[in-house]
Amino acid sequence: MPNPDADVSAATAAALRAGRGDGTALAEFVALTQHDVRRFVALVAGADEADDLVQETYLRAFGSLHRFEGRSSARTWLTSIARHVVIDAIRHRTARPSTPVGDGTDLDGLAAAPHRDLPEHARVELRDLLERIDDDRREALVLTQVIGFSYAETAQIVGCAIGTIRSRVARARTDLHTLVHGEAADPTRAAG
């Protein structure tokens, strides 16, 4: 089984070498990070825009690699850039819509998540449920539960307190429970 911590360390090491001009390290950095970046962008912004937004993410990252110092993992740093790219795209789309747009959220990237063992109908139902929860809550849930970032890393990516992330994830879980069962989850009720 692959060691995710080794991938994080390898991505950070590759980013640091790429920042010093190592072209091979740049290719390694992309190979180690592109799956998570694509999945995050597709889940948050929509699969239709994912390719363009992933490309924009890497263009911004490549322009900043020489300033990356490894104070956070390269994966956290890159996901933060991806988040800003997504926010910029949503602002642009909202400010100047050229055609009528729905909420723009297509969660097809979820098929590449650890839930890929679920039957197709269950994945479709999960995507539909995720589309129905608040954007901030969905983002926190996707980053922590699908992509696998820690609460601290997610707080750093999003730019808020760790308690805010915990709250958003808890509320997202409550929202999902309510959508599935039609009632709010009661954390005080004993299991049994």
Rosetta constraint file for C-alpha pairs under 8 A:
AtomPair CA 3 CA 7 HARMONIC 6.67 0.50
AtomPair CA 4 CA 8 HARMONIC 6.31 0.50
AtomPair CA 5 CA 9 HARMONIC 6.21 0.50
AtomPair CA 6 CA 10 HARMONIC 5.93 0.50
AtomPair CA 7 CA 11 HARMONIC 5.94 0.50
AtomPair CA 7 CA 32 HARMONIC 6.74 0.50
AtomPair CA 8 CA 12 HARMONIC 6.22 0.50
AtomPair CA 8 CA 73 HARMONIC 6.58 0.50
AtomPair CA 8 CA 74 HARMONIC 7.20 0.50
AtomPair CA 8 CA 75 HARMONIC 6.45 0.50
AtomPair CA 9 CA 13 HARMONIC 6.10 0.50
AtomPair CA 9 CA 73 HARMONIC 7.27 0.50
AtomPair CA 10 CA 14 HARMONIC 5.99 0.50
AtomPair CA 10 CA 32 HARMONIC 7.79 0.50
AtomPair CA 11 CA 15 HARMONIC 6.05 0.50
AtomPair CA 11 CA 28 HARMONIC 7.49 0.50
AtomPair CA 11 CA 29 HARMONIC 5.29 0.50
AtomPair CA 11 CA 32 HARMONIC 5.89 0.50
AtomPair CA 11 CA 33 HARMONIC 6.98 0.50
AtomPair CA 11 CA 73 HARMONIC 7.79 0.50
AtomPair CA 11 CA 74 HARMONIC 5.98 0.50
AtomPair CA 11 CA 75 HARMONIC 6.87 0.50
AtomPair CA 12 CA 16 HARMONIC 6.22 0.50
AtomPair CA 12 CA 29 HARMONIC 7.79 0.50
AtomPair CA 12 CA 70 HARMONIC 6.52 0.50
AtomPair CA 12 CA 73 HARMONIC 5.58 0.50
AtomPair CA 12 CA 74 HARMONIC 4.53 0.50
AtomPair CA 12 CA 75 HARMONIC 7.21 0.50
AtomPair CA 13 CA 17 HARMONIC 6.28 0.50
AtomPair CA 14 CA 18 HARMONIC 5.95 0.50
AtomPair CA 14 CA 25 HARMONIC 4.84 0.50
AtomPair CA 14 CA 26 HARMONIC 6.61 0.50
AtomPair CA 14 CA 28 HARMONIC 6.32 0.50
AtomPair CA 14 CA 29 HARMONIC 5.24 0.50
AtomPair CA 15 CA 19 HARMONIC 6.02 0.50
AtomPair CA 15 CA 25 HARMONIC 6.85 0.50
AtomPair CA 15 CA 26 HARMONIC 6.69 0.50
AtomPair CA 15 CA 29 HARMONIC 5.79 0.50
AtomPair CA 15 CA 65 HARMONIC 6.74 0.50
AtomPair CA 15 CA 68 HARMONIC 7.55 0.50
AtomPair CA 15 CA 74 HARMONIC 6.48 0.50
AtomPair CA 16 CA 20 HARMONIC 6.67 0.50
AtomPair CA 16 CA 65 HARMONIC 7.40 0.50
AtomPair CA 16 CA 66 HARMONIC 7.88 0.50
AtomPair CA 16 CA 68 HARMONIC 6.77 0.50
AtomPair CA 16 CA 69 HARMONIC 6.91 0.50
AtomPair CA 16 CA 70 HARMONIC 6.96 0.50
AtomPair CA 17 CA 21 HARMONIC 6.75 0.50
AtomPair CA 17 CA 22 HARMONIC 5.63 0.50
AtomPair CA 17 CA 25 HARMONIC 5.92 0.50
AtomPair CA 17 CA 26 HARMONIC 7.72 0.50
AtomPair CA 18 CA 22 HARMONIC 4.58 0.50
AtomPair CA 18 CA 23 HARMONIC 6.19 0.50
AtomPair CA 18 CA 24 HARMONIC 7.60 0.50
AtomPair CA 18 CA 25 HARMONIC 5.04 0.50
AtomPair CA 18 CA 26 HARMONIC 4.84 0.50
AtomPair CA 18 CA 29 HARMONIC 7.78 0.50
AtomPair CA 18 CA 65 HARMONIC 6.92 0.50
AtomPair CA 18 CA 66 HARMONIC 7.77 0.50
AtomPair CA 19 CA 65 HARMONIC 4.57 0.50
AtomPair CA 19 CA 66 HARMONIC 4.11 0.50
AtomPair CA 19 CA 67 HARMONIC 7.21 0.50
AtomPair CA 19 CA 68 HARMONIC 6.96 0.50
AtomPair CA 20 CA 66 HARMONIC 6.38 0.50
AtomPair CA 22 CA 26 HARMONIC 6.48 0.50
AtomPair CA 23 CA 27 HARMONIC 6.56 0.50
AtomPair CA 24 CA 28 HARMONIC 6.32 0.50
AtomPair CA 25 CA 29 HARMONIC 5.98 0.50
AtomPair CA 26 CA 30 HARMONIC 6.36 0.50
AtomPair CA 27 CA 31 HARMONIC 6.19 0.50
AtomPair CA 28 CA 32 HARMONIC 6.12 0.50
AtomPair CA 29 CA 33 HARMONIC 6.24 0.50
AtomPair CA 30 CA 34 HARMONIC 5.48 0.50
AtomPair CA 31 CA 35 HARMONIC 7.86 0.50
AtomPair CA 33 CA 37 HARMONIC 6.32 0.50
AtomPair CA 33 CA 75 HARMONIC 6.56 0.50
AtomPair CA 34 CA 38 HARMONIC 5.93 0.50
AtomPair CA 35 CA 39 HARMONIC 6.12 0.50
AtomPair CA 36 CA 40 HARMONIC 6.02 0.50
AtomPair CA 36 CA 147 HARMONIC 6.42 0.50
AtomPair CA 37 CA 41 HARMONIC 6.13 0.50
AtomPair CA 37 CA 54 HARMONIC 6.73 0.50
AtomPair CA 37 CA 78 HARMONIC 7.69 0.50
AtomPair CA 37 CA 79 HARMONIC 6.34 0.50
AtomPair CA 37 CA 82 HARMONIC 6.93 0.50
AtomPair CA 38 CA 42 HARMONIC 5.99 0.50
AtomPair CA 38 CA 50 HARMONIC 6.47 0.50
AtomPair CA 38 CA 51 HARMONIC 7.49 0.50
AtomPair CA 38 CA 54 HARMONIC 6.06 0.50
AtomPair CA 38 CA 109 HARMONIC 7.67 0.50
AtomPair CA 39 CA 43 HARMONIC 6.06 0.50
AtomPair CA 39 CA 109 HARMONIC 5.10 0.50
AtomPair CA 39 CA 110 HARMONIC 7.07 0.50
AtomPair CA 39 CA 112 HARMONIC 7.25 0.50
AtomPair CA 39 CA 113 HARMONIC 7.74 0.50
AtomPair CA 39 CA 147 HARMONIC 7.68 0.50
AtomPair CA 40 CA 44 HARMONIC 6.11 0.50
AtomPair CA 40 CA 79 HARMONIC 7.91 0.50
AtomPair CA 40 CA 109 HARMONIC 7.75 0.50
AtomPair CA 40 CA 142 HARMONIC 7.29 0.50
AtomPair CA 40 CA 143 HARMONIC 7.25 0.50
AtomPair CA 40 CA 147 HARMONIC 7.10 0.50
AtomPair CA 41 CA 45 HARMONIC 5.49 0.50
AtomPair CA 41 CA 46 HARMONIC 6.86 0.50
AtomPair CA 41 CA 47 HARMONIC 7.62 0.50
AtomPair CA 41 CA 50 HARMONIC 5.63 0.50
AtomPair CA 41 CA 53 HARMONIC 7.07 0.50
AtomPair CA 41 CA 54 HARMONIC 6.97 0.50
AtomPair CA 41 CA 82 HARMONIC 6.97 0.50
AtomPair CA 41 CA 83 HARMONIC 7.68 0.50
AtomPair CA 41 CA 86 HARMONIC 6.94 0.50
AtomPair CA 42 CA 46 HARMONIC 4.52 0.50
AtomPair CA 42 CA 47 HARMONIC 4.40 0.50
AtomPair CA 42 CA 48 HARMONIC 7.71 0.50
AtomPair CA 42 CA 49 HARMONIC 7.38 0.50
AtomPair CA 42 CA 50 HARMONIC 5.09 0.50
AtomPair CA 42 CA 105 HARMONIC 7.99 0.50
AtomPair CA 42 CA 106 HARMONIC 7.02 0.50
AtomPair CA 42 CA 107 HARMONIC 6.25 0.50
AtomPair CA 42 CA 108 HARMONIC 6.92 0.50
AtomPair CA 42 CA 109 HARMONIC 5.35 0.50
AtomPair CA 43 CA 47 HARMONIC 7.12 0.50
AtomPair CA 43 CA 105 HARMONIC 7.04 0.50
AtomPair CA 43 CA 106 HARMONIC 6.63 0.50
AtomPair CA 43 CA 107 HARMONIC 4.63 0.50
AtomPair CA 43 CA 108 HARMONIC 7.00 0.50
AtomPair CA 43 CA 109 HARMONIC 5.72 0.50
AtomPair CA 43 CA 110 HARMONIC 6.74 0.50
AtomPair CA 43 CA 142 HARMONIC 7.45 0.50
AtomPair CA 44 CA 86 HARMONIC 7.70 0.50
AtomPair CA 44 CA 105 HARMONIC 6.51 0.50
AtomPair CA 44 CA 107 HARMONIC 7.48 0.50
AtomPair CA 44 CA 135 HARMONIC 7.82 0.50
AtomPair CA 44 CA 138 HARMONIC 7.71 0.50
AtomPair CA 44 CA 139 HARMONIC 6.43 0.50
AtomPair CA 45 CA 49 HARMONIC 6.85 0.50
AtomPair CA 45 CA 50 HARMONIC 7.02 0.50
AtomPair CA 45 CA 86 HARMONIC 6.20 0.50
AtomPair CA 45 CA 90 HARMONIC 7.64 0.50
AtomPair CA 45 CA 104 HARMONIC 6.45 0.50
AtomPair CA 45 CA 105 HARMONIC 5.59 0.50
AtomPair CA 45 CA 106 HARMONIC 7.43 0.50
AtomPair CA 46 CA 50 HARMONIC 6.25 0.50
AtomPair CA 46 CA 104 HARMONIC 5.68 0.50
AtomPair CA 46 CA 105 HARMONIC 4.37 0.50
AtomPair CA 46 CA 106 HARMONIC 4.36 0.50
AtomPair CA 46 CA 107 HARMONIC 6.19 0.50
AtomPair CA 46 CA 108 HARMONIC 7.76 0.50
AtomPair CA 47 CA 51 HARMONIC 7.78 0.50
AtomPair CA 47 CA 105 HARMONIC 7.58 0.50
AtomPair CA 47 CA 106 HARMONIC 5.59 0.50
AtomPair CA 47 CA 107 HARMONIC 6.71 0.50
AtomPair CA 47 CA 108 HARMONIC 6.18 0.50
AtomPair CA 47 CA 109 HARMONIC 6.75 0.50
AtomPair CA 48 CA 106 HARMONIC 7.56 0.50
AtomPair CA 49 CA 53 HARMONIC 6.18 0.50
AtomPair CA 50 CA 54 HARMONIC 5.88 0.50
AtomPair CA 51 CA 55 HARMONIC 6.19 0.50
AtomPair CA 52 CA 56 HARMONIC 6.21 0.50
AtomPair CA 53 CA 57 HARMONIC 6.05 0.50
AtomPair CA 53 CA 82 HARMONIC 7.57 0.50
AtomPair CA 53 CA 85 HARMONIC 6.55 0.50
AtomPair CA 53 CA 86 HARMONIC 6.80 0.50
AtomPair CA 53 CA 89 HARMONIC 7.90 0.50
AtomPair CA 54 CA 58 HARMONIC 6.35 0.50
AtomPair CA 54 CA 82 HARMONIC 7.13 0.50
AtomPair CA 55 CA 59 HARMONIC 6.20 0.50
AtomPair CA 56 CA 60 HARMONIC 6.21 0.50
AtomPair CA 56 CA 85 HARMONIC 6.99 0.50
AtomPair CA 57 CA 61 HARMONIC 6.14 0.50
AtomPair CA 57 CA 78 HARMONIC 7.63 0.50
AtomPair CA 57 CA 81 HARMONIC 6.13 0.50
AtomPair CA 57 CA 82 HARMONIC 5.16 0.50
AtomPair CA 57 CA 85 HARMONIC 6.20 0.50
AtomPair CA 58 CA 62 HARMONIC 5.88 0.50
AtomPair CA 59 CA 63 HARMONIC 6.35 0.50
AtomPair CA 60 CA 64 HARMONIC 6.46 0.50
AtomPair CA 60 CA 81 HARMONIC 7.42 0.50
AtomPair CA 61 CA 65 HARMONIC 5.88 0.50
AtomPair CA 61 CA 78 HARMONIC 6.78 0.50
AtomPair CA 61 CA 81 HARMONIC 7.05 0.50
AtomPair CA 64 CA 68 HARMONIC 6.63 0.50
AtomPair CA 70 CA 74 HARMONIC 6.71 0.50
AtomPair CA 72 CA 76 HARMONIC 6.47 0.50
AtomPair CA 72 CA 77 HARMONIC 6.52 0.50
AtomPair CA 73 CA 77 HARMONIC 6.29 0.50
AtomPair CA 74 CA 78 HARMONIC 5.91 0.50
AtomPair CA 75 CA 79 HARMONIC 6.07 0.50
AtomPair CA 76 CA 80 HARMONIC 6.19 0.50
AtomPair CA 76 CA 153 HARMONIC 6.33 0.50
AtomPair CA 76 CA 154 HARMONIC 7.84 0.50
AtomPair CA 76 CA 156 HARMONIC 7.63 0.50
AtomPair CA 76 CA 157 HARMONIC 6.27 0.50
AtomPair CA 77 CA 81 HARMONIC 6.50 0.50
AtomPair CA 77 CA 157 HARMONIC 7.19 0.50
AtomPair CA 78 CA 82 HARMONIC 6.22 0.50
AtomPair CA 79 CA 83 HARMONIC 6.07 0.50
AtomPair CA 79 CA 157 HARMONIC 6.53 0.50
AtomPair CA 80 CA 84 HARMONIC 6.41 0.50
AtomPair CA 80 CA 156 HARMONIC 7.81 0.50
AtomPair CA 80 CA 157 HARMONIC 4.51 0.50
AtomPair CA 80 CA 158 HARMONIC 6.85 0.50
AtomPair CA 81 CA 85 HARMONIC 6.27 0.50
AtomPair CA 82 CA 86 HARMONIC 6.18 0.50
AtomPair CA 83 CA 87 HARMONIC 6.19 0.50
AtomPair CA 83 CA 157 HARMONIC 7.53 0.50
AtomPair CA 83 CA 158 HARMONIC 7.50 0.50
AtomPair CA 84 CA 88 HARMONIC 6.08 0.50
AtomPair CA 85 CA 89 HARMONIC 6.18 0.50
AtomPair CA 86 CA 90 HARMONIC 6.17 0.50
AtomPair CA 87 CA 91 HARMONIC 6.12 0.50
AtomPair CA 88 CA 92 HARMONIC 6.07 0.50
AtomPair CA 89 CA 93 HARMONIC 6.05 0.50
AtomPair CA 90 CA 94 HARMONIC 5.98 0.50
AtomPair CA 91 CA 95 HARMONIC 5.91 0.50
AtomPair CA 92 CA 96 HARMONIC 6.01 0.50
AtomPair CA 92 CA 97 HARMONIC 7.81 0.50
AtomPair CA 93 CA 97 HARMONIC 5.14 0.50
AtomPair CA 93 CA 98 HARMONIC 7.92 0.50
AtomPair CA 97 CA 101 HARMONIC 7.37 0.50
AtomPair CA 105 CA 131 HARMONIC 6.57 0.50
AtomPair CA 106 CA 127 HARMONIC 7.72 0.50
AtomPair CA 106 CA 131 HARMONIC 7.57 0.50
AtomPair CA 107 CA 127 HARMONIC 5.44 0.50
AtomPair CA 107 CA 130 HARMONIC 7.83 0.50
AtomPair CA 107 CA 131 HARMONIC 7.41 0.50
AtomPair CA 108 CA 127 HARMONIC 7.32 0.50
AtomPair CA 109 CA 113 HARMONIC 7.17 0.50
AtomPair CA 110 CA 115 HARMONIC 7.35 0.50
AtomPair CA 110 CA 116 HARMONIC 7.78 0.50
AtomPair CA 110 CA 123 HARMONIC 7.45 0.50
AtomPair CA 110 CA 127 HARMONIC 7.17 0.50
AtomPair CA 110 CA 146 HARMONIC 7.87 0.50
AtomPair CA 111 CA 115 HARMONIC 6.82 0.50
AtomPair CA 111 CA 116 HARMONIC 5.34 0.50
AtomPair CA 111 CA 123 HARMONIC 6.86 0.50
AtomPair CA 112 CA 116 HARMONIC 6.01 0.50
AtomPair CA 113 CA 146 HARMONIC 6.08 0.50
AtomPair CA 113 CA 147 HARMONIC 7.41 0.50
AtomPair CA 114 CA 146 HARMONIC 6.91 0.50
AtomPair CA 115 CA 123 HARMONIC 7.46 0.50
AtomPair CA 116 CA 123 HARMONIC 7.77 0.50
AtomPair CA 118 CA 122 HARMONIC 6.06 0.50
AtomPair CA 118 CA 123 HARMONIC 6.27 0.50
AtomPair CA 119 CA 123 HARMONIC 6.51 0.50
AtomPair CA 120 CA 124 HARMONIC 6.21 0.50
AtomPair CA 121 CA 125 HARMONIC 6.16 0.50
AtomPair CA 122 CA 126 HARMONIC 6.09 0.50
AtomPair CA 123 CA 127 HARMONIC 6.13 0.50
AtomPair CA 124 CA 128 HARMONIC 6.19 0.50
AtomPair CA 125 CA 129 HARMONIC 6.18 0.50
AtomPair CA 126 CA 130 HARMONIC 6.14 0.50
AtomPair CA 127 CA 131 HARMONIC 6.20 0.50
AtomPair CA 128 CA 132 HARMONIC 6.68 0.50
AtomPair CA 129 CA 133 HARMONIC 7.08 0.50
AtomPair CA 129 CA 176 HARMONIC 6.62 0.50
AtomPair CA 129 CA 179 HARMONIC 7.10 0.50
AtomPair CA 130 CA 138 HARMONIC 6.51 0.50
AtomPair CA 130 CA 176 HARMONIC 7.54 0.50
AtomPair CA 131 CA 138 HARMONIC 7.97 0.50
AtomPair CA 133 CA 137 HARMONIC 6.81 0.50
AtomPair CA 133 CA 138 HARMONIC 6.20 0.50
AtomPair CA 133 CA 172 HARMONIC 6.80 0.50
AtomPair CA 133 CA 175 HARMONIC 6.63 0.50
AtomPair CA 133 CA 176 HARMONIC 7.54 0.50
AtomPair CA 134 CA 138 HARMONIC 6.06 0.50
AtomPair CA 134 CA 172 HARMONIC 7.78 0.50
AtomPair CA 135 CA 139 HARMONIC 6.03 0.50
AtomPair CA 136 CA 140 HARMONIC 6.30 0.50
AtomPair CA 136 CA 168 HARMONIC 7.04 0.50
AtomPair CA 137 CA 141 HARMONIC 6.12 0.50
AtomPair CA 137 CA 168 HARMONIC 4.75 0.50
AtomPair CA 137 CA 169 HARMONIC 6.02 0.50
AtomPair CA 137 CA 171 HARMONIC 6.94 0.50
AtomPair CA 137 CA 172 HARMONIC 5.26 0.50
AtomPair CA 138 CA 142 HARMONIC 5.94 0.50
AtomPair CA 138 CA 169 HARMONIC 7.84 0.50
AtomPair CA 138 CA 172 HARMONIC 6.55 0.50
AtomPair CA 139 CA 143 HARMONIC 6.09 0.50
AtomPair CA 140 CA 144 HARMONIC 6.14 0.50
AtomPair CA 140 CA 154 HARMONIC 6.99 0.50
AtomPair CA 140 CA 165 HARMONIC 6.06 0.50
AtomPair CA 140 CA 168 HARMONIC 6.25 0.50
AtomPair CA 140 CA 169 HARMONIC 5.78 0.50
AtomPair CA 141 CA 145 HARMONIC 5.49 0.50
AtomPair CA 141 CA 146 HARMONIC 7.17 0.50
AtomPair CA 141 CA 168 HARMONIC 7.49 0.50
AtomPair CA 141 CA 169 HARMONIC 5.17 0.50
AtomPair CA 141 CA 172 HARMONIC 6.71 0.50
AtomPair CA 142 CA 146 HARMONIC 4.82 0.50
AtomPair CA 142 CA 147 HARMONIC 6.14 0.50
AtomPair CA 143 CA 147 HARMONIC 4.98 0.50
AtomPair CA 143 CA 148 HARMONIC 6.14 0.50
AtomPair CA 143 CA 149 HARMONIC 5.68 0.50
AtomPair CA 143 CA 154 HARMONIC 6.38 0.50
AtomPair CA 144 CA 148 HARMONIC 4.84 0.50
AtomPair CA 144 CA 149 HARMONIC 4.76 0.50
AtomPair CA 144 CA 150 HARMONIC 5.90 0.50
AtomPair CA 144 CA 151 HARMONIC 6.45 0.50
AtomPair CA 144 CA 154 HARMONIC 6.81 0.50
AtomPair CA 145 CA 149 HARMONIC 7.54 0.50
AtomPair CA 149 CA 153 HARMONIC 5.82 0.50
AtomPair CA 149 CA 154 HARMONIC 5.98 0.50
AtomPair CA 150 CA 154 HARMONIC 6.11 0.50
AtomPair CA 151 CA 155 HARMONIC 6.09 0.50
AtomPair CA 151 CA 162 HARMONIC 6.10 0.50
AtomPair CA 151 CA 165 HARMONIC 6.43 0.50
AtomPair CA 151 CA 166 HARMONIC 6.86 0.50
AtomPair CA 152 CA 156 HARMONIC 6.30 0.50
AtomPair CA 152 CA 162 HARMONIC 5.69 0.50
AtomPair CA 153 CA 157 HARMONIC 6.20 0.50
AtomPair CA 154 CA 158 HARMONIC 6.02 0.50
AtomPair CA 154 CA 162 HARMONIC 7.73 0.50
AtomPair CA 154 CA 165 HARMONIC 7.12 0.50
AtomPair CA 155 CA 159 HARMONIC 5.61 0.50
AtomPair CA 155 CA 160 HARMONIC 5.18 0.50
AtomPair CA 155 CA 161 HARMONIC 5.69 0.50
AtomPair CA 155 CA 162 HARMONIC 5.09 0.50
AtomPair CA 155 CA 164 HARMONIC 7.77 0.50
AtomPair CA 155 CA 165 HARMONIC 6.10 0.50
AtomPair CA 156 CA 160 HARMONIC 6.72 0.50
AtomPair CA 156 CA 161 HARMONIC 7.97 0.50
AtomPair CA 160 CA 164 HARMONIC 6.59 0.50
AtomPair CA 160 CA 165 HARMONIC 7.47 0.50
AtomPair CA 161 CA 165 HARMONIC 6.78 0.50
AtomPair CA 162 CA 166 HARMONIC 6.30 0.50
AtomPair CA 163 CA 167 HARMONIC 6.06 0.50
AtomPair CA 164 CA 168 HARMONIC 6.09 0.50
AtomPair CA 165 CA 169 HARMONIC 6.11 0.50
AtomPair CA 166 CA 170 HARMONIC 6.10 0.50
AtomPair CA 167 CA 171 HARMONIC 6.02 0.50
AtomPair CA 168 CA 172 HARMONIC 5.95 0.50
AtomPair CA 169 CA 173 HARMONIC 6.18 0.50
AtomPair CA 170 CA 174 HARMONIC 6.24 0.50
AtomPair CA 171 CA 175 HARMONIC 5.99 0.50
AtomPair CA 172 CA 176 HARMONIC 6.12 0.50
AtomPair CA 173 CA 177 HARMONIC 6.11 0.50
AtomPair CA 174 CA 178 HARMONIC 6.09 0.50
AtomPair CA 174 CA 184 HARMONIC 6.43 0.50
AtomPair CA 174 CA 185 HARMONIC 5.82 0.50
AtomPair CA 175 CA 179 HARMONIC 6.15 0.50
AtomPair CA 175 CA 184 HARMONIC 7.50 0.50
AtomPair CA 176 CA 180 HARMONIC 6.13 0.50
AtomPair CA 177 CA 181 HARMONIC 5.81 0.50
AtomPair CA 177 CA 182 HARMONIC 7.49 0.50
AtomPair CA 177 CA 183 HARMONIC 7.32 0.50
AtomPair CA 177 CA 184 HARMONIC 6.69 0.50
AtomPair CA 177 CA 185 HARMONIC 6.25 0.50
AtomPair CA 178 CA 182 HARMONIC 4.73 0.50
AtomPair CA 178 CA 183 HARMONIC 4.69 0.50
AtomPair CA 178 CA 184 HARMONIC 4.84 0.50
AtomPair CA 178 CA 185 HARMONIC 6.66 0.50
AtomPair CA 179 CA 183 HARMONIC 7.56 0.50
